[in-house]
Structure formats: C-alpha cells, structure tokens
Amino acid sequence: MNDQQISEAVTRVLSSFGGASAAPAVPAPVKNKAVARNTPAEDQVASLVSQILGESKSGRSKAKPDYVPSPTKCGWERAQKGAACDDAMVSDVIARVLSESVGTVSSTPTKPASSCVSIDVSDAEATELGDGVFATMDEAVEAAAAAQRQYLFCSMEERQSFVDGIREVILQPQTLDRISHMGAEQTGMGKYEHKIIKNRLAAEKTPGTEDLTTEACSGDGGLTLVEYSAYGVIGSITPTTNPTETIICNSIGMLAAGNSVVYSPHPRARVVSLLTIKLINRKLATLGAPANLITTVQEPSIDNTNAMMQHPKIRMLVATGGPGIVKTVMSTGKKAIGAGAGNPPVVVDETADIEKAAVDIINGCSFDNNLPCIAEKEIVAVNQIADYLISCMTKYGAYLVEDPAVVKKLEALVINDKGGPQTSCVGKSAVYLLDKVGIKVGDDIKVILIDLPKDHVFVQEELMMPILPLVRVPDVDEAIDFAVEVEHGNRHTAMMHSTNVRKLTKMAKLIQTTIFVKNGPSYAGIGVGGEGYTTFTIAGPTGEGLTGPKAFARKRRCVMVESLNVR
C-alpha cells in the first residue's frame, strides 16, 4: 500500500466523521506481523482511524503514556483557529495510526515543539519573572483572566491531561526531594521526610475531573442537566505551614474545575512556592495548555494579597491560614472558602485498645512536627486509663514532663506576649524544644507529654508543635463534652479511641468536625492509612469541608424543553 493509498483511506474515514477532505501524504508503512494478512491493508487503516476517532469522541482514547497531543488539538486553539487546524489534526491521527498500529513512525515527530520545553528550574530562576511569575498582582490577575478565557474551550479530556501533567511533574523523585527539602529549610518548620509524604499525597490523591459529576432530570417537560462549571479566576492564599502541598492540591482541583488561579504565597515560603508554580507551568506548556493558568507575584506581601482580594476579576477567594485571613476573605463580599485553624482533641476511653491508641496519637501528633491543622493537639483521657496511656506513650516516643519548673520554662519559650504560639517555635521538633529548656534527649523522642488542667494555655491554644497536654476526666461523657468545648467550634478535626459504638456516635454528632477519625491517627482523615481522597484546604469556617474540584465550581442548569425524554 503506497503513500497515496494510505492518505485516501484515512481521508474517507475522516470525511465520514466530518473531517478534512484531504489528508497529507505520509511515509509508506513497513509490514507488521500483528496485522491480519487476510484483511486488505486499506480496510485495516480505515478501521483503525475510525476506532481512534470514535474513542476520542467518547473520551476513551487509548494513547500510549508517552504520546503528547499536539497543542493545536487543544480546544482553545481550535476556537481561535477554526478549520485552519484540521490538517494538523489529521496529521496527528495519521501519525498515531502509523506509529501505534501499522508499524512505522512518521518522519514528522508527533510530539509538539513545546514538549521539548525544559521543566528544570534553578533556584535562581525560581524568583525571576516568567512562567507565571509577574512583577505586579494586577499583571498576574490579568494574565490568569486571559488564560481562563482560552481554557473555557478546552475539553474535559484536555483538562484531565493537564491535571495528570501536574501529578507527573511533582511525583518525579528529584522534584519531590527538592521541594520537600526547600520547604523545611526555608520555613524552618517541620520534617523533610514528612513533607515528602505530604507532597506525594497531594499529587496522588487530590481528585481531578472525575469529581465533576452531572445530575439529570427527565420527564414530560423535557430534560434538565445540572453540571459543575468554572467560577473563573480564583485567588488562593497559601500558608507557610503547607506551602507546596497547598499549591499542588489547589492547582489540581481548581484547574480540574475549569478555573485559572492566582496565588498569594506566604513570604516565608516565597522561593519554594514560586519554584513549584514555575515547574507546574512549564509542564503545562509541554501539554499545550493556555499560558498562565497558574500565576503569582515575584514578591509576595500583605499589600499584594490585599490587591488580589480587591481585584474585580477575581471571582472566588480561597484562604488557607489563621482566623485573621479567613475572616478577611469572608468580609470581601466575594465567594470565599476559608480553611482555618483547628485545635483537634483526641478522646480515649476505658474501652479503647490503649497501646494502639498510644502509638496512633504519637504518630499523628508528631507528623511534620505537628504542623498539620488536623494533628492531635490535646488528649482528653478517662481517668481510669490515663496512667496506663501515659506509660504506653513514654514507651513509644513521648517524653513526660512532670517538673512544674520545666513546664514554666516551656511556657516562656513557646507562648508569645499575646498568649498565642511563638512563631519561632512552630513546627520545631520535640528534641529541639526540650534542648531549649535544658533537657537533652535522643532522636527517638517525638512528643513532649504533659499532664495538665483543662484551662492551661497548652490545652486551649493550637500550638502547632509536638507539645501534647493530657487532661483527665471522670468518664467518657465528660470527655466528649470537654472535647467539644476545647475544639472551640472550629469544626475542623477530632479523634476518638473507643470500642463503644454508641459513644463514638455521640461524639461524632456533638462535635460536628469536618474530619472525625475513630481508632486511628489524625492523618488517616486525609487518606494516609484511611480511605478517601486528600486535600490540604479543609474548609471548616465556610462549610465546604474537604475541598475538591466541586468546591471550586458552581452549579449550572441547562434545560431542554419537551425534548430528549425517551421514556
């Protein structure tokens, strides 16, 4: 079968799908033993093209993992160029038939020139302008708005390819290692090893376009569809505690929902935040995405955050941080999602597996030096088992502080003049904090355990450091009541270790937290050792809970009157 015959065969099938009337010439194929000999080659090619186009229409393309669609296939470019890109689309189809099924490779590379764009970003390049980084917030917002207008015309398949691209670039071992090291070093918080787990978790378990389910209602009046649609440009304020994790998680969710996003990172995490944004943008460029779907400013600051919140083209605000910033975004008059603070209690009653509870509590509390807002912040233990729980915890990595003088030294070290946590101690290890008050311990010590009264500042304030107060109560009912009280209505996270189903149910109903973990460490609530997807934007104050693409989209109704009801 010669070049002309291949072109004619492809053209006939494309024409039946409304494709171009002529296909460009291609190199003659070599013989492939996998092709059935008793089938005419012309019919074989036609069948393959038909199959590929059918798969494309149904969203079930079986392209090889290393196949990169040409940027001219993206919906936003088709909308701009119209039929002018038909030839390029035909070329892609032919190249794919030849390379995957007939047994040869086109002399023209199937990967676009943009796929050769380097996604390596040096530390110096990370803070330079370009790849989504702008000098002013106004420029960043305008660029993101222009990108989102183009993004409207991208298909769901294309959106998912961009989401998969973000996962791919972050999950490269060298990238995970680099951003995790930088996050710990630049912020002075947490553990590098745990940040690798968190970054991987954000890339692997944040939902994509599959989260955008469709509702349908049909009857004599016709057909109504309710679908999730983009807000437009989202302004996202990210914290110093989980800077890269939040950018990864929000980027996947917000782009899956069809939005573009402008980031205002915490200044203390500036370099690693800008690096993460640039790496994502360079990867998206290789996939043919509109430029500047993700943007930020070169110099993050409070002024730039305020400028972003006030910009008229920002349609939604998403803030991950303390109560101050959450309150601010909620007062802007725009749609706001607030992922605020928590003070998660863990209740342990007399029916619990005490030794397992001790291990789970230490592991959850010490994870990334207690930076996650979901982490155990105080224990409420029934008096009957409190001593045994303390004994088990000291066996598995807790250092029990009993000297009142040492407790006072710790208070002076970690509490600031306003009664809140001292920033310089947030995310520091138990070994570091004990050393500062004159106690030397080994690296096996993960948590500082202190038996304290209910009203102590360590109990009432979220410290975000591995200092874990234990409060004794007479019975499980009082434990539940106090847990509800000390959670302060944040509706964030709580844990309970018990085998009494009725008491577990009672606590779940009364505490009303977004996450409630039973008989496990806190991080099971975001998919580490527990079922379900993950997020690092947990919206308790505004009620969205564990956010995903649905949270970053609005419901729209499309109605066909007196039609398309086939019942």
C-alpha positions in Angstrom: 0.0 0.0 0.0 1.6 3.3 -1.1 1.5 6.8 0.4 -1.4 7.9 -1.7 -3.5 4.8 -0.8 -2.9 5.4 2.9 -3.9 9.1 2.5 -7.1 8.1 0.6 -8.1 5.5 3.1 -7.6 7.9 6.0 -9.5 10.7 4.2 -12.5 8.5 3.5 -13.0 7.7 7.2 -12.3 11.3 8.3 -14.9 12.5 5.9 -17.5 10.2 7.4 -16.8 11.9 10.7 -17.0 15.4 9.2 -13.2 15.7 8.9 -10.9 17.3 6.3 -11.3 16.4 2.7 -7.7 15.7 2.1 -5.0 14.2 4.2 -1.3 15.0 3.9 1.0 12.4 2.4 2.8 10.1 4.8 5.7 7.7 4.5 4.9 4.2 3.4 4.4 1.8 6.3 6.6 -1.3 6.9 5.0 -4.7 7.4 3.7 -5.5 10.8 3.2 -9.2 11.6 0.4 -8.2 14.1 -1.8 -7.0 11.1 -4.0 -9.8 9.9 -2.8 -11.0 6.5 -6.3 -11.9 5.2 -7.6 -8.3 5.7 -6.9 -5.7 3.0 -4.4 -3.2 4.3 -6.6 -0.3 3.1 -9.6 -1.6 5.2 -7.3 -2.1 8.2 -6.1 1.5 8.1 -9.7 2.8 7.7 -10.8 0.7 10.6 -8.1 1.9 12.9 -8.7 5.6 12.1 -12.4 5.1 12.7 -11.7 3.4 16.0 -9.4 6.2 17.2 -11.8 8.9 16.3 -14.6 7.1 18.0 -12.5 6.7 21.1 -11.7 10.4 21.0 -15.4 11.3 20.8 -16.3 9.1 23.8 -13.3 10.3 25.9 -11.7 6.8 26.0 -8.6 7.4 24.0 -6.0 4.7 24.4 -3.0 6.7 23.5 0.3 5.4 24.9 1.5 7.1 28.1 4.3 8.9 26.3 2.1 10.2 23.5 1.8 14.0 23.7 -1.1 15.6 21.8 -0.2 18.5 19.6 -1.0 21.8 21.1 -3.1 22.6 18.0 -5.5 19.9 19.2 -6.4 21.9 22.3 -9.9 23.3 22.3 -8.8 26.9 23.0 -6.6 26.9 19.9 -9.3 25.3 17.8 -11.7 28.0 18.9 -9.2 30.6 17.7 -8.1 29.0 14.5 -11.2 27.2 13.4 -10.8 24.9 10.4 -7.3 26.0 9.9 -6.1 23.4 12.3 -7.9 20.5 10.6 -4.8 19.5 8.7 -2.7 19.4 11.9 -5.4 17.2 13.5 -5.4 14.8 10.5 -1.6 14.6 10.7 -1.8 13.6 14.4 -4.3 10.9 13.6 -2.3 9.5 10.8 0.9 9.6 12.8 -0.8 7.8 15.6 -2.2 5.1 13.3 1.2 4.5 11.8 3.2 4.5 15.0 0.8 2.5 17.1 -0.9 0.1 14.8 0.6 -0.2 11.3 4.2 -0.5 12.4 6.1 2.6 11.3 6.8 6.1 12.6 6.1 9.2 10.7 9.1 11.2 9.6 7.5 14.2 11.3 7.7 14.0 15.2 4.3 13.5 16.8 5.4 15.5 19.9 5.0 19.2 19.5 7.9 21.6 19.7 6.6 22.8 23.0 7.1 19.3 24.5 10.8 20.0 24.3 10.5 22.9 26.7 12.7 22.2 29.7 10.9 21.9 33.0 14.0 22.3 35.0 14.1 25.4 37.1 17.2 26.5 39.0 16.9 28.2 42.4 17.9 31.5 40.8 15.3 31.1 38.0 12.6 30.4 40.5 12.3 34.0 41.5 12.7 35.5 38.1 9.8 36.9 36.0 8.2 34.5 33.6 6.5 31.1 33.7 3.5 32.6 35.6 5.5 34.9 37.9 4.7 38.6 37.4 6.0 41.9 38.8 2.6 43.1 40.0 -0.6 41.5 41.2 -2.6 43.3 38.5 -0.4 41.7 35.8 -0.8 38.3 37.4 -4.6 38.6 37.6 -5.0 39.9 34.0 -2.8 37.1 32.7 -4.8 34.5 34.6 -8.0 36.0 33.3 -6.8 35.8 29.7 -5.8 32.2 30.2 -9.1 31.3 31.7 -11.0 32.7 28.7 -9.0 30.3 26.5 -9.3 27.5 29.0 -13.1 27.6 28.6 -12.8 26.0 25.2 -10.6 23.1 26.4 -12.3 19.7 26.6 -12.7 17.6 29.7 -10.1 15.2 28.3 -7.7 18.1 27.9 -8.3 19.3 31.4 -7.6 15.9 32.8 -4.4 15.7 30.8 -3.3 18.9 32.4 -4.2 17.6 35.9 -2.2 14.4 35.1 0.7 16.5 34.0 0.8 18.3 37.3 0.8 15.0 39.1 3.6 13.7 36.8 6.0 16.7 37.3 5.5 16.7 41.1 5.9 13.0 41.5 9.3 12.9 39.9 11.7 11.8 42.7 14.1 14.7 42.3 11.2 17.2 42.4 9.6 15.7 45.5 13.0 15.6 47.2 13.8 19.2 46.2 10.6 20.9 47.2 10.4 19.0 50.4 13.9 19.9 51.5 13.4 23.5 50.5 10.1 23.7 52.3 11.6 22.6 55.6 14.7 24.7 55.2 13.1 28.0 54.1 10.3 28.0 56.6 12.2 26.4 59.4 9.2 24.2 60.1 8.5 20.5 60.0 10.4 17.5 58.8 11.7 16.9 55.3 10.8 13.2 55.4 7.2 14.0 56.3 7.0 16.8 53.7 7.8 14.2 51.0 4.8 12.2 52.2 2.5 15.2 52.2 3.7 16.4 48.7 3.3 13.0 47.3 -0.1 12.7 48.9 -1.3 16.0 47.4 -0.2 14.9 43.9 -1.6 11.4 44.0 -4.8 11.7 45.9 -6.3 15.1 45.1 -9.4 14.5 42.9 -9.4 15.5 39.2 -12.2 16.0 36.7 -13.9 12.7 37.8 -15.2 14.8 40.8 -17.4 16.9 38.5 -20.5 14.6 38.4 -23.6 15.5 36.3 -27.2 15.4 37.6 -30.0 14.7 35.2 -33.8 15.0 35.5 -36.1 14.0 32.7 -39.9 13.8 32.2 -42.8 15.1 30.1 -41.3 18.6 30.4 -38.0 17.5 28.7 -34.5 17.1 30.0 -32.6 19.1 32.6 -28.9 18.8 33.3 -27.1 20.2 36.3 -23.4 20.5 35.8 -20.4 21.9 37.7 -18.9 24.9 35.9 -15.9 27.1 36.5 -16.0 30.3 38.6 -13.3 31.9 36.5 -10.2 33.3 38.2 -9.6 32.1 41.8 -7.4 33.9 44.2 -5.6 31.5 46.6 -3.8 32.5 49.7 -1.4 29.8 50.8 0.2 29.2 54.3 3.8 28.8 55.4 2.9 25.5 57.2 1.9 23.6 54.0 3.1 25.9 51.1 3.9 23.4 48.3 1.2 20.9 49.4 -1.5 23.6 49.2 -0.3 24.8 45.8 -0.2 21.3 44.4 -3.6 20.4 45.8 -5.4 23.6 44.8 -3.9 23.7 41.4 -5.2 20.2 40.6 -8.6 20.9 42.0 -9.1 24.4 40.6 -7.8 23.5 37.1 -9.9 20.4 37.0 -12.9 22.6 37.7 -12.0 24.8 34.7 -10.6 27.8 36.6 -7.3 29.6 36.5 -5.6 30.5 39.8 -3.6 33.4 41.2 -1.5 32.6 44.2 -0.5 34.8 47.0 2.0 32.6 48.9 3.3 33.3 52.4 6.5 35.4 52.1 8.5 33.0 54.3 7.8 30.3 51.7 8.4 32.5 48.7 11.2 30.7 46.8 9.8 27.2 47.1 6.3 28.4 46.3 7.4 30.2 43.2 9.5 27.2 42.2 6.5 24.9 42.5 4.4 27.3 40.4 7.1 27.5 37.7 7.5 23.7 37.5 3.8 23.3 37.0 3.6 26.0 34.4 6.5 24.6 32.4 4.9 21.1 32.4 1.5 22.6 31.3 3.3 24.3 28.4 4.5 20.9 27.1 0.9 19.7 27.1 -0.4 22.7 25.1 -2.3 24.4 27.9 -3.0 28.1 27.7 -0.1 30.1 29.2 -0.5 31.5 32.7 -3.3 29.2 34.0 -1.4 29.5 37.3 0.2 32.8 38.3 1.7 34.7 41.2 3.8 37.7 42.1 7.6 37.9 42.3 7.4 39.5 45.8 4.6 38.1 47.9 3.4 40.5 50.6 0.3 41.7 52.6 -0.1 44.5 50.1 -0.2 42.1 47.1 -2.6 39.8 49.0 -4.9 42.8 49.5 -4.6 43.8 45.9 -5.6 40.3 44.8 -8.6 40.2 47.1 -9.9 43.5 45.8 -9.3 42.9 42.1 -12.6 42.8 40.2 -11.6 39.9 38.0 -11.0 37.6 41.0 -14.3 35.7 41.3 -13.5 33.4 44.2 -11.1 33.6 47.2 -9.6 30.6 48.9 -7.6 31.2 52.1 -5.7 28.6 54.0 -4.3 30.0 57.2 -5.2 31.5 60.6 -8.5 33.0 61.7 -7.4 36.5 60.7 -7.0 35.9 57.0 -10.1 33.7 56.9 -12.2 36.4 58.4 -10.7 38.9 55.9 -11.7 36.9 52.8 -15.1 36.3 54.2 -15.7 40.0 54.5 -14.8 40.9 50.9 -18.3 40.2 49.5 -16.9 37.6 47.1 -17.4 33.9 47.2 -15.0 32.8 49.8 -13.7 29.4 51.0 -11.9 29.6 54.4 -9.6 26.8 55.5 -9.0 28.0 59.1 -7.3 26.8 62.3 -8.3 23.9 64.4 -7.5 22.6 67.9 -8.1 18.9 67.4 -8.8 16.9 70.6 -8.4 13.2 70.9 -10.6 11.3 73.4 -9.5 8.0 74.9 -12.0 6.0 76.9 -11.7 2.8 79.0 -12.8 0.5 76.2 -10.0 1.6 73.8 -7.0 -0.5 72.8 -4.7 1.6 74.9 -1.4 0.5 73.5 -2.6 1.1 69.9 -4.1 4.4 70.9 -0.7 5.5 72.3 1.1 4.6 69.1 -1.5 6.3 66.9 -1.6 9.5 69.0 2.2 9.9 69.0 2.4 9.2 65.2 -0.3 11.7 64.5 0.9 14.4 66.8 4.5 14.2 65.7 3.8 14.1 62.0 5.7 17.0 60.4 6.3 18.3 63.9 2.5 18.9 64.5 2.2 21.4 61.6 -1.0 19.9 60.0 -4.1 21.5 61.5 -5.6 18.0 61.7 -2.9 16.8 64.1 -3.7 15.8 67.7 -3.3 18.9 69.8 -4.6 17.7 73.2 -5.6 14.3 74.8 -8.8 14.0 76.9 -8.5 10.7 78.8 -10.8 9.0 81.1 -9.1 8.9 84.5 -9.4 5.1 84.7 -6.9 4.5 81.9 -4.9 7.8 82.0 -1.9 6.4 83.8 -1.7 3.3 81.6 -2.0 5.5 78.5 0.9 7.8 79.7 3.0 4.7 80.4 2.4 3.3 76.9 3.2 6.7 75.3 6.5 7.0 77.1 7.4 3.6 75.7 6.7 4.7 72.1 8.4 8.0 71.9 6.8 10.5 74.4 8.9 12.4 76.9 6.9 13.0 80.1 7.5 16.4 81.7 6.5 16.3 85.4 8.6 19.1 86.9 6.4 22.3 87.2 9.6 24.4 86.7 10.2 22.8 83.3 6.6 23.4 82.3 7.1 27.1 83.2 10.2 27.2 81.0 8.3 25.7 78.1 5.5 28.3 78.5 8.1 31.1 78.4 9.7 29.6 75.3 6.7 28.8 73.1 4.0 31.3 74.2 4.2 34.9 72.9 3.1 38.1 74.6 -0.4 37.8 73.2 -0.9 34.3 74.5 -0.5 32.5 71.2 2.2 30.3 69.9 5.7 31.8 69.4 6.3 31.7 65.6 10.0 30.7 66.0 8.9 27.5 67.8 6.1 26.5 65.4 6.9 23.2 63.6 10.1 22.6 65.7 10.8 19.1 66.9 10.4 17.8 70.5 14.2 17.3 70.7 14.7 21.0 69.7 12.2 22.4 72.2 13.5 20.2 75.1 17.0 21.3 74.3 16.0 24.9 74.6 14.8 24.3 78.2 18.0 22.4 79.1 16.9 18.8 78.6 18.9 16.6 76.3 17.1 13.6 74.7 17.7 11.3 71.8 16.1 11.4 68.4 13.6 8.7 69.4 11.7 11.3 71.4 8.8 12.6 69.2 6.4 14.2 71.6 6.5 16.2 74.8 3.7 14.9 77.1 2.4 16.9 80.0 -0.5 16.1 82.4 -2.3 19.5 82.7 -5.6 21.0 83.9 -8.3 22.0 81.5 -7.6 25.7 81.5 -3.9 25.6 80.7 -2.8 27.6 77.7 -1.3 24.4 76.1 -4.7 22.9 76.1 -6.7 25.9 74.9 -4.3 27.2 72.2 -3.4 25.4 69.0 0.4 25.4 69.2 1.4 23.5 66.0 4.4 22.0 67.8 4.7 18.5 69.4 3.8 19.6 72.9 0.9 17.3 73.9 -1.1 18.1 77.0 -3.2 15.4 78.6 -6.4 16.3 80.5 -8.0 13.8 82.9 -11.8 13.5 83.2 -14.0 11.2 85.3 -15.9 9.4 82.4 -16.4 9.3 78.7 -19.4 11.6 78.6 -17.4 14.3 80.3 -14.5 13.6 78.0 -16.8 14.2 75.0 -18.3 17.4 76.4 -14.8 18.8 77.1 -13.6 17.8 73.7 -16.4 19.7 72.1 -15.6 22.7 74.3 -11.8 22.8 73.6 -12.3 22.3 69.8 -13.7 25.9 70.0 -16.2 25.4 67.3 -13.6 25.4 64.5 -15.4 22.3 63.1 -12.0 21.1 61.9 -10.8 17.7 63.2 -11.3 15.4 66.2 -10.3 11.8 67.1 -11.6 9.2 69.4 -10.2 5.8 70.6 -13.0 3.6 71.8 -14.9 0.4 71.0 -18.2 1.7 72.3 -20.1 2.5 69.2 -22.8 4.5 71.0 -20.2 6.8 72.5 -18.4 7.1 69.2 -21.7 8.1 67.6 -22.4 10.6 70.4 -19.1 12.4 69.9 -19.5 12.5 66.2 -22.9 14.1 66.5 -21.9 16.6 69.1 -18.5 17.8 67.8 -19.6 18.3 64.2 -16.0 18.4 62.9 -15.2 18.1 59.2 -13.0 15.2 60.0 -13.7 12.6 62.7 -11.2 9.8 63.0 -12.1 6.7 65.0 -9.3 4.4 66.4 -6.5 5.8 64.2 -4.0 8.6 63.8 -5.2 12.0 62.7 -3.7 11.8 59.2 -5.9 8.8 58.4 -8.6 11.6 57.9 -6.8 12.8 54.8 -6.2 9.4 53.2 -2.9 8.3 54.8 -3.8 4.8 56.0 -7.5 5.7 55.7 -9.9 5.6 52.8 -10.8 8.6 50.7 -9.2 11.4 48.8 -6.9 14.1 50.2 -6.9 17.9 50.4 -4.8 20.5 52.2 -7.6 23.0 52.0 -10.0 21.9 54.7 -12.8 24.5 54.9 -14.5 24.4 58.3 -15.5 28.0 58.7 -17.3 28.3 55.4 -18.6 24.7 55.3 -17.1 23.2 52.2 -15.2 20.6 54.2 -12.5 18.6 52.4 -12.4 20.7 49.2 -12.0 19.3 45.7 -13.0 20.4 42.2 -16.7 20.5 43.2 -15.9 23.1 45.8 -14.2 25.3 43.2 -17.1 25.1 40.7 -20.7 26.5 40.6 -23.8 24.5 39.7 -25.4 25.5 36.4 -28.7 24.2 35.0 -29.3 23.5 31.3 -32.9 22.8 30.2 -34.2 21.3 27.0 -38.0 21.8 27.0 -40.2 18.9 25.8 -37.3 17.1 24.2 -34.8 14.3 24.8 -37.1 12.4 27.2 -37.1 8.9 25.7 -39.0 7.1 28.4 
